[in-house]
Amino acid sequence: MATRRFPRILVRNLPFTVSHQELREHFSQFGQVIQARVIFDKKTGFSQKYGFVRFAQDEHMKNALSKSSQFLDGSFIDVLKSNRD
């Protein structure tokens, strides 16, 4: 049985203060978020200033990608389609 792959975006230029939950809340405006992860350095615990968001449907991902400029916690963020699964 094949596993379902959910569409995913890469979010760059995240402020250091953004948490997994804040990332999820921001992108929920575009559709159902399955997972939102901010990437942290394992040694220091500091944010690497990027993360990934998985959506339930392609349409939700396209909604997020279609908004030309997005602002989160005081900073403009870059939103791109992720090449990784």
Sequence and secondary structure as in RCSB ss.txt:
>XXXX:A:sequence
MATRRFPRILVRNLPFTVSHQELREHFSQFGQVIQARVIFDKKTGFSQKYGFVRFAQDEHMKNALSKSSQFLDGS
FIDVLKSNRD
>XXXX:A:secstr
       EEEEES  TT  HHHHHHHHGGGS EEEEEEEE TTT  EEEEEEEEESSHHHHHHHHH S EEETTE
EEEEEE S  
